[in-house]
């Protein structure tokens, strides 16, 4: 019986490593999604709260604020943009409703955008705001948390 050539064995080992790596990456993102669906102490999950704030603030959004939100999420890679847009819109809606506003303004969008962004991404957030000439000085205190 003839054994497989050496290059074929390396090919099989390479693809085994690639497949294990792909499954690990996919599992990581599935686990993160699973954590968002787990109920908190109040009985609602993070995803439930996001949906609540988006639905409650739907009537407050103007065309200008929707376009501004689209501009804010433009640096997010395409496959993740809808998810990021939903979570940022939820935080913006929460900020607008808690301030008692009649509509979502640019300042609500900036504050909600900063609050919805994880601290590890503040450096890219600040560079994006600076690049687009968006004044975030009233909300600098949120970046120091």
Helices and strands as residue ranges (DSSP letters): H 6-37, H 46-57, G 58-60, H 63-72, H 78-98, H 106-116, G 119-121, H 122-131, G 137-139, H 140-143
